[in-house]
Amino acid sequence: MTDPWWKGAAVYQIYPRSFADANGDGVGDLRGIAAHLDHVASLGVDAIWISPFYTSPMRDFGYDVADYCDVDPTFGTLADFDALVARAHALGLKVITDQVWSHTSEQHAWFRQSRQRRDGDKHDWYVWADAKEDGSPPNNWQSVFGGPAWTWDARRQQYYLHTFLREQPQLNVRNPAVQEALLAVGRFWLERGVDGFRLDAINHAMGSAALTDNPPAPPSNKPRTRSFDFQLKQHSQDQPDMLPFVERIRALTDEYPDRFTVAEIGGEESDWVRKDYTAPRRLDTAYGFDFLYAEQLTPALVRAALAQWPGAADEGWPSWAFENHDAPRAVSRWALPQHRDAFARAKMVLLAGLRGNIFLYQGEELGLTQVAVPFELLQDPEAIANWPLTLSRDGARTPMPWRAEGPGHGFTAGTPWLPFGADHGALAVDAQEADAGSLLHWTRRLLALRRAHPALRVGPIAFVDLGPGVVAFERVAGDERLLCVVNLTAEPRELTLPDGVTLVASGVSGTRFEGYGALLALRVPVGGGIEVRDGTASHVPPATGPRPASGHAGDEARDTRSIGAPAEAGAQLGDASPSRVPSVTGPRRSPGWTGEGKRSPLAEVTTAAASTADAIPGSTPRATSRA
């Protein structure tokens, strides 16, 4: 049975306000996205996920929707969206759109009607409740953005619920009429050719019908910056009553071939929720916040996250992200400035090797850093409300630098809505295109490997122990076994590796892994099974492609001869032709492996328990998740 296109896919997230501005007003738009899709396709990803672009007053920058079936003039028109979809499909990219179905904007026509009177049209399309006898809110639920999750409405003489901003009233998704309306929204976009949905904060869409108070959270050493942090959300989210509607969403998408659904599932204990939402006849996959707010990236954290998805019968399929529009940039969160280049390469090796779908956030392929946006330039309402205790989400939403030179860095001809980072010009797309050793080219090589090797896309994962600070695992599919090894510390490690052929390596010299050294290798079984000629595995198609610059610190020792690419081998890396899948750069020898096709008698790696030195760090949030 052939796996669906989305299983093991790499998805590239686009935040429309910050990707590319075509009309010079300083804010990104749909035509800007369409004009730069060649860059996205050249990475070797399978799909794009576009954050909300619908009609909105932009109190939460598009996550407060005033019209689900139209494009906000800031971003363009429905015709612009149709052109974007056509361009993406021509480049072989699927298009995933964000659907925000737990709440709307207070300016949505549904809410305007709902708030008029208690027995009027759509009176029960939102969550309304009477005040307590003393006039206080119906229960103790708190908003993600701080303060009570209830706002008094004088017209109805009732409170309405809002899990996020007061301008984002909560839909009553228990109401069958609301479900029908939301499914009609989904059908509208499916008919326009979208390939699936990312369902925003979907486990927040339904609280308990009885509006039962949440219990207090137990004592914790984590700082609590919001009233939301003082409760266990037992009754305000994650309700099993939501699952029948999830099945209706799946039934809708199943009416259209090859469609894809991914749920955003937030919460401190989201593992079982993700399993429920991805059970048979429900959504295809779900991602949580295992990595997005972790203060450190450790082997124990990686093991713990992946262990939640062992591949049991009827188990769903996981998805992983290290960065997104709500979370701080990983290179700033997990590495000191002097280590960021090496770390960014290691992080990309790890992401490319994980079992599940992987999400890259725009600029992650460039190694963009978190920007310290000054208070007077902040746009993020949550950061403004909780200044200075919450790190602004704006720091990860700054514009994409397309050109190294110029005030707008190729993003805009006007004044950008958020400032660029001081170092972002040097990390711009054109600068990295011109540098064969850049992170951009490195990312293309890794995504090409993931696409070329079924083991990396869909194979099971088995962790092996190579000592403290090192995460290592094997991926297997058929007779193919790949080994991923990443030193997650800034200190060098001497490692004993099994037989194999290096596909890519950075910071590796013989058995020595420098700080943040990493490699992907094709295992060579004893007794053959893979013919090795001149350091390449014969069944991996070689290709000329971006290669690290010869002077790049820490890269593997390289054969400086070009590796020829026969015409039938597929497109070279960076070819955006929709009919040709970019093939992998030919695997090359690392000094840790013997040359001329002879295997080294290195000891087999043994599976063992994770080192106690790699304790999972505390997960104090440095920025606030919408979920």
C-alpha positions in Angstrom: 0.0 0.0 0.0 1.4 3.4 -1.0 1.7 5.9 1.8 -0.3 9.2 1.3 1.7 12.2 0.1 1.5 13.9 3.5 3.0 11.0 5.6 6.5 12.1 6.5 6.1 15.3 4.6 8.1 18.5 5.1 5.7 21.5 5.4 6.9 25.1 5.2 4.9 27.7 7.3 4.3 31.1 5.8 3.3 34.0 8.0 1.7 36.3 5.3 2.4 39.6 7.0 6.1 38.9 7.0 6.9 36.9 4.0 6.9 39.2 1.0 5.2 42.6 0.3 4.2 43.1 -3.4 2.5 46.5 -3.1 5.0 48.4 -1.0 2.8 49.1 2.1 5.2 47.3 4.5 3.0 44.3 5.1 3.3 41.0 3.3 0.5 39.8 1.0 -0.6 37.0 -1.2 1.0 38.2 -4.4 4.2 38.5 -2.5 3.9 34.9 -1.5 3.2 33.7 -5.0 6.2 35.6 -6.4 8.5 33.8 -4.0 7.2 30.3 -4.1 10.2 29.3 -6.3 12.4 29.7 -3.2 10.1 27.5 -1.2 9.9 24.8 -3.9 13.7 24.8 -4.2 14.0 23.7 -0.6 12.4 20.4 -1.4 9.4 20.7 0.9 6.1 19.0 0.1 3.6 21.7 1.1 3.1 25.2 2.4 0.9 26.2 5.4 -0.3 29.7 5.2 -1.3 31.4 8.4 -4.7 33.3 8.3 -5.2 35.8 5.5 -9.0 36.2 6.0 -10.9 39.4 6.6 -10.0 40.6 10.1 -9.6 43.7 12.2 -6.2 42.3 13.0 -6.4 42.5 16.8 -4.6 39.1 16.8 -3.2 39.6 13.3 -5.6 37.4 11.4 -6.5 34.9 14.2 -9.6 37.0 14.8 -11.6 36.2 11.7 -14.4 38.6 10.6 -15.2 36.7 7.4 -14.0 33.1 6.9 -14.7 33.1 3.1 -12.9 36.3 2.0 -9.4 37.7 1.9 -8.5 40.7 4.0 -7.6 43.7 1.7 -4.3 43.9 3.5 -3.4 40.6 1.8 -5.2 41.0 -1.5 -8.2 39.3 -3.0 -9.7 35.9 -3.7 -8.3 36.1 -7.2 -4.9 36.6 -5.7 -5.4 33.5 -3.5 -6.5 31.5 -6.5 -3.4 32.6 -8.4 -1.2 31.6 -5.4 -2.8 28.1 -5.3 -2.3 27.7 -9.1 1.4 28.7 -8.8 2.0 26.5 -5.8 0.5 23.5 -7.6 2.5 24.2 -10.7 5.6 24.0 -8.6 4.5 20.7 -7.0 3.6 22.3 -3.7 0.4 21.4 -1.7 -1.4 24.3 0.0 -2.6 24.0 3.6 -4.7 26.9 5.0 -5.2 27.8 8.6 -8.8 27.3 9.9 -9.6 29.1 13.1 -12.8 27.4 14.2 -12.7 27.8 18.0 -13.5 31.6 17.9 -14.2 34.5 15.6 -13.7 38.2 15.7 -16.2 40.3 17.6 -16.8 42.0 14.3 -18.0 38.8 12.6 -21.6 39.0 11.4 -22.4 35.9 13.4 -21.4 37.6 16.6 -23.1 40.9 15.8 -26.3 39.0 15.4 -25.7 36.8 18.4 -25.2 39.7 20.8 -28.4 41.6 19.9 -30.8 39.6 22.0 -31.1 36.3 23.8 -33.8 34.9 21.5 -32.6 36.4 18.2 -30.9 35.0 15.2 -27.8 33.0 16.1 -28.4 33.8 19.8 -26.8 30.4 20.7 -23.9 30.5 18.2 -21.5 31.7 20.9 -20.9 30.7 24.5 -23.1 33.0 26.7 -23.8 32.6 30.4 -25.5 34.6 33.1 -23.6 36.3 35.8 -23.4 34.9 39.3 -25.6 36.5 41.9 -22.8 38.9 42.8 -22.3 39.9 39.2 -19.0 38.0 38.7 -18.3 35.8 35.7 -20.0 32.4 35.4 -16.9 30.5 36.4 -13.2 30.9 37.1 -11.8 30.1 33.6 -8.9 32.4 32.6 -7.9 33.7 29.2 -4.7 32.5 27.6 -3.7 36.2 27.2 -4.4 37.0 30.9 -7.4 37.9 33.0 -10.8 36.3 33.1 -12.0 34.4 30.0 -15.4 36.2 30.3 -16.5 39.7 29.2 -19.8 41.3 30.1 -22.1 42.4 27.3 -24.6 45.0 28.2 -26.9 44.3 25.3 -27.6 40.7 26.2 -27.0 41.3 29.9 -24.8 38.2 29.9 -21.1 37.3 29.8 -19.5 35.8 26.6 -16.6 33.4 26.7 -13.2 34.2 25.0 -10.3 31.8 25.5 -8.0 34.4 23.9 -8.6 38.2 23.5 -11.9 39.7 24.5 -12.2 40.6 20.8 -12.2 36.8 20.0 -15.6 35.5 21.3 -15.8 31.7 21.6 -18.0 29.9 19.2 -20.5 27.4 20.6 -19.2 24.5 18.6 -21.7 22.2 20.4 -24.4 23.8 18.3 -25.1 21.7 15.2 -25.9 24.8 13.2 -22.4 26.2 14.1 -20.8 22.9 13.0 -22.7 23.0 9.7 -21.5 26.6 9.1 -17.9 25.7 9.9 -18.0 22.7 7.6 -19.4 24.9 4.9 -16.4 27.2 5.3 -14.1 24.2 4.9 -15.9 23.1 1.8 -15.6 26.7 0.4 -11.8 26.4 0.5 -11.6 22.8 -0.6 -13.5 23.8 -3.7 -11.0 26.5 -4.3 -8.3 23.8 -4.5 -6.6 23.8 -1.1 -5.0 20.5 -0.1 -5.9 20.6 3.6 -6.2 22.4 6.8 -4.2 23.3 9.9 -6.8 23.5 12.6 -5.8 26.3 15.0 -6.2 25.7 18.8 -8.8 23.0 18.0 -8.7 21.5 21.4 -9.8 24.8 22.8 -13.0 24.8 20.7 -15.2 23.2 23.4 -15.3 23.5 27.1 -17.5 21.6 29.5 -21.2 22.1 29.0 -21.7 22.6 32.7 -19.0 25.4 32.8 -17.4 23.7 35.8 -14.7 25.6 37.5 -11.1 24.6 36.8 -9.1 23.3 39.7 -5.9 25.2 40.8 -2.6 24.1 39.4 -0.3 22.5 41.9 2.7 24.5 43.2 5.5 24.9 40.6 8.9 26.5 40.3 7.9 27.9 36.9 7.2 31.6 36.9 3.5 32.4 36.4 3.2 35.4 34.2 -0.6 35.1 33.5 -3.6 34.2 35.5 -4.1 31.4 33.0 -1.0 29.7 34.5 -2.7 29.2 37.9 -5.2 26.6 36.8 -5.4 23.0 35.4 -7.6 23.3 32.3 -9.6 20.2 33.0 -12.9 21.7 32.1 -12.1 24.6 29.7 -10.4 22.5 27.0 -9.7 18.9 25.8 -13.4 17.8 26.1 -14.3 14.4 24.6 -17.5 15.9 23.3 -15.4 17.6 20.6 -14.4 14.3 19.0 -17.6 13.7 17.0 -17.2 17.1 15.3 -13.5 16.1 14.6 -14.9 13.1 12.8 -17.2 15.3 10.8 -14.2 17.4 9.7 -12.5 14.2 8.6 -15.6 13.1 6.7 -15.6 16.4 4.9 -12.0 16.2 3.8 -12.4 12.6 2.7 -14.9 13.8 0.1 -11.9 15.3 -1.7 -8.9 13.1 -2.7 -5.5 13.4 -1.1 -6.5 16.0 1.5 -4.6 16.5 4.7 -5.5 17.7 8.2 -3.2 18.7 11.1 -4.3 19.8 14.5 -2.6 22.3 16.7 -2.9 20.8 20.2 -1.7 22.9 23.1 -1.5 22.1 26.8 1.0 20.9 29.3 -0.3 17.3 29.0 -1.3 17.1 25.4 -0.1 13.6 24.5 -3.3 11.8 25.0 -5.3 14.6 23.4 -3.2 14.4 20.2 -3.8 10.6 20.2 -7.5 11.1 20.5 -7.6 13.7 17.7 -5.6 11.4 15.4 -7.4 8.1 16.1 -8.9 6.3 13.1 -11.5 8.3 11.2 -10.3 11.5 12.8 -7.4 13.9 11.8 -4.3 12.8 9.9 -1.8 14.3 12.3 -1.3 16.7 15.2 1.6 18.6 16.7 2.1 20.0 20.2 4.6 22.2 21.9 7.2 19.6 22.9 10.0 21.6 21.4 8.6 25.1 20.7 9.0 26.3 24.3 11.7 24.1 25.6 14.6 26.1 27.1 17.1 23.5 26.0 17.3 20.8 23.3 18.6 17.6 24.9 18.7 13.9 24.0 16.3 13.2 26.8 13.8 15.7 25.5 14.0 14.3 22.0 13.6 10.7 23.3 10.6 11.7 25.5 8.8 13.5 22.7 9.3 10.7 20.1 8.5 8.0 22.7 4.9 9.3 22.8 4.5 7.9 19.3 5.8 4.3 19.3 3.8 3.3 16.2 1.2 1.2 18.0 -1.8 -0.2 16.1 -4.4 2.5 15.3 -2.0 5.2 16.5 -2.0 8.5 14.7 0.9 10.1 13.1 3.0 12.8 14.8 4.3 16.2 13.5 7.1 18.2 14.9 8.2 21.9 14.8 11.2 23.7 16.4 9.9 27.1 15.4 6.7 28.9 14.4 5.0 32.3 14.5 4.3 32.0 18.3 7.6 30.6 19.5 11.1 32.2 19.9 13.6 31.4 17.2 15.4 28.2 18.1 18.9 29.3 17.3 18.5 32.1 19.8 16.7 29.9 22.4 19.1 26.9 22.3 22.6 28.2 21.3 25.0 30.9 22.3 25.8 33.4 19.5 29.2 31.9 18.9 27.7 28.5 18.3 24.6 29.4 16.2 26.0 28.4 12.8 27.1 24.9 13.9 23.9 24.5 16.0 21.6 25.5 13.1 23.1 22.8 11.0 22.8 20.2 13.7 19.3 21.2 14.4 18.4 20.8 10.8 19.9 17.3 10.7 17.9 16.3 13.7 14.6 17.7 12.3 15.2 16.0 9.0 15.7 12.7 10.8 12.6 12.7 13.0 9.8 10.2 12.5 6.7 12.1 11.6 5.9 15.2 9.6 8.3 18.1 10.0 7.4 21.8 9.9 9.8 24.5 9.0 9.0 28.1 9.8 9.9 30.8 7.2 13.5 31.9 7.7 14.4 28.8 9.6 16.3 27.7 6.5 18.3 30.9 6.9 19.0 30.5 10.6 17.2 33.8 11.4 17.6 34.9 15.0 15.1 36.2 17.5 14.7 40.0 17.3 14.5 42.1 20.4 11.6 44.4 19.3 11.5 47.5 21.5 8.3 48.2 23.4 7.4 51.2 21.3 7.4 49.0 18.1 5.6 46.0 19.6 2.5 44.8 17.8 1.8 41.6 19.7 -1.2 42.3 22.0 -0.2 39.6 24.5 3.3 41.0 24.9 2.1 44.5 25.3 -0.4 43.4 28.0 2.2 41.4 29.9 5.3 43.5 29.3 8.1 42.8 30.2 7.4 39.3 31.6 6.5 37.7 28.3 8.9 37.6 25.4 7.1 39.1 22.4 6.0 36.8 19.6 6.9 39.7 17.3 10.6 38.7 17.6 9.9 35.6 15.5 7.5 37.4 13.1 9.9 40.0 11.7 10.1 40.2 7.9 11.9 37.8 5.7 15.1 39.2 4.3 15.4 38.4 0.6 18.3 40.7 -0.2 21.3 41.6 1.9 21.3 45.2 0.8 18.7 47.9 1.0 16.4 49.2 3.7 13.6 46.8 2.9 15.9 43.8 2.3 13.8 42.8 -0.7 10.7 42.3 1.6 9.2 45.7 0.9 9.7 49.0 -0.9 8.0 50.7 2.1 8.5 50.7 5.8 8.2 47.2 7.2 5.5 46.6 9.8 8.2 45.1 12.2 11.9 45.9 12.2 14.5 43.6 10.8 17.1 42.0 13.1 20.5 43.7 12.9 22.1 40.5 11.6 19.3 39.5 9.2 20.8 41.3 6.2 23.8 39.0 6.4 21.5 36.0 6.5 19.4 37.1 3.5 18.4 34.7 0.8 20.6 36.2 -1.9 23.6 36.2 0.3 23.1 32.5 1.2 22.4 31.5 -2.4 25.8 32.9 -3.3 27.5 30.9 -0.6 27.6 27.2 -1.4 28.4 26.5 2.3 25.4 28.3 3.7 22.7 26.9 5.9 20.2 27.4 3.0 22.1 25.0 0.8 22.6 22.7 3.8 18.8 22.6 4.4 18.2 21.7 0.7 20.6 18.8 1.0 18.9 17.5 4.1 15.4 17.8 2.7 16.5 16.1 -0.5 17.8 13.2 1.6 14.6 13.0 3.5 12.6 12.9 0.2 14.9 10.3 -1.4 15.0 7.8 1.6 11.8 6.1 2.7 13.4 5.3 6.0 13.6 9.0 6.8 10.0 9.7 5.7 8.1 6.8 7.1 10.4 4.3 8.8 10.2 3.5 12.5 12.7 5.0 14.9 15.0 3.3 17.3 17.2 5.2 19.7 20.8 4.2 20.5 23.0 5.3 23.2 26.3 7.1 22.3 26.8 8.8 25.6 25.8 12.0 27.4 24.8 15.0 25.3 24.4 13.0 22.1 21.1 11.9 20.4 21.4 9.1 18.0 18.8 6.9 16.4 18.2 4.6 13.4 15.4 4.8 10.8 14.6 1.7 8.9 12.5 0.9 5.8 12.9 -2.4 3.9 16.6 -3.2 3.7 17.6 0.4 4.2 18.9 1.6 7.6 20.0 5.2 8.2 21.8 6.4 11.3 21.3 10.0 12.6 23.9 11.2 15.2 23.8 14.8 16.7 26.0 16.2 19.4 23.7 18.5 21.2 26.4 20.1 23.3 29.0 22.7 22.5 31.7 20.3 23.7 33.5 17.8 21.4 32.7 14.1 21.7 34.7 11.0 20.7 32.1 8.5 19.4 32.3 4.9 18.2 30.2 4.5 15.1 29.0 1.4 13.3 29.8 0.5 9.7 28.3 2.8 7.1 28.5 5.5 4.4 28.2 9.1 5.4 25.5 10.9 3.5 26.0 14.3 5.1 28.1 15.5 8.0 29.0 18.7 9.7 31.6 19.2 12.4 32.7 15.5 12.2 36.3 14.4 11.7 37.0 10.7 12.1 35.4 9.6 15.4 35.5 13.2 16.7 32.2 15.2 16.8 32.9 18.8 17.4 30.4 20.9 19.4 27.1 20.4 17.5 28.6 18.0 15.1 26.1 15.9 13.3 25.8 13.3 10.5 23.3 11.2 8.6 24.8 7.9 7.4 23.6 4.9 5.5 24.3 1.7 7.5 26.2 -1.0 5.6 25.0 -4.4 6.9 27.8 -7.0 7.5 27.8 -9.3 4.5 26.8 -6.7 2.0 23.4 -5.6 0.8 24.7 -2.2 -0.4 27.4 -1.9 -2.9 29.8 0.9 -2.1 31.8 2.6 -4.9 34.0 5.6 -4.3 32.2 6.4 -1.0 28.7 6.4 -2.5 25.9 3.9 -2.0 25.0 2.6 -5.4 21.2 2.9 -5.0 21.3 6.5 -4.0 21.1 8.7 -7.1 24.0 11.1 -7.2 23.4 14.7 -8.1 25.4 17.9 -8.5 24.0 20.2 -5.9 24.8 22.7 -3.3 27.9 21.7 -1.4 29.4 23.2 1.7 32.2 25.6 1.0 35.6 24.0 1.4 36.6 26.4 4.1 33.5 25.9 6.3 34.6 25.2 9.8 33.6 21.7 11.1 32.4 20.2 7.8 33.3 16.7 6.9 36.5 16.2 4.9 35.5 16.2 1.3 36.5 14.8 -2.0 36.8 18.0 -4.0 35.9 16.4 -7.3 32.4 17.2 -8.6 29.9 14.3 -8.5 28.4 14.0 -11.9 24.6 13.9 -12.3 23.2 11.9 -15.2 20.2 13.4 -16.8 17.9 10.6 -15.6 19.0 11.1 -11.9 16.4 13.8 -11.4 16.5 17.5 -10.9 19.4 19.2 -9.3 18.8 20.7 -5.9 17.0 24.0 -6.3 15.2 23.0 -9.5 11.6 24.1 -9.0 10.2 22.1 -11.8 7.0 20.4 -10.6 7.6 17.3 -12.7 11.0 16.4 -11.2 11.8 15.7 -7.6 15.1 17.1 -6.5 17.5 14.3 -5.9 19.9 13.9 -3.1 23.4 15.2 -3.2 25.6 12.1 -3.5 26.7 10.6 -0.2 30.4 11.2 0.5 33.0 9.7 2.8 33.7 11.1 6.3 37.1 10.4 7.7 35.4 8.3 10.2 34.7 5.7 7.5 37.2 3.8 5.4 37.6 4.7 1.8 37.6 2.7 -1.5 34.5 0.7 -0.4 36.2 -1.1 2.5 34.3 -1.3 5.8 35.8 -0.3 9.1 35.6 -2.8 11.9 33.9 -0.3 14.3 31.9 -1.7 17.1 28.1 -1.9 16.8 26.2 0.7 18.6 24.2 -0.9 21.4 20.7 0.2 22.5 20.6 1.5 26.1 18.7 3.7 28.4 19.1 7.4 28.0 21.9 9.0 30.1 20.7 10.4 33.3 23.0 13.4 32.5 20.4 14.5 29.9 17.5 15.3 32.1 14.6 17.0 30.4 14.9 20.7 31.2 12.1 22.8 32.7 9.8 24.2 30.1 9.3 27.7 31.3 7.6 29.5 28.4 9.6 32.5 27.1 6.7 33.4 24.9 3.1 32.6 25.1 1.4 30.0 22.9 -2.0 30.7 21.6 -2.8 27.2 22.7 
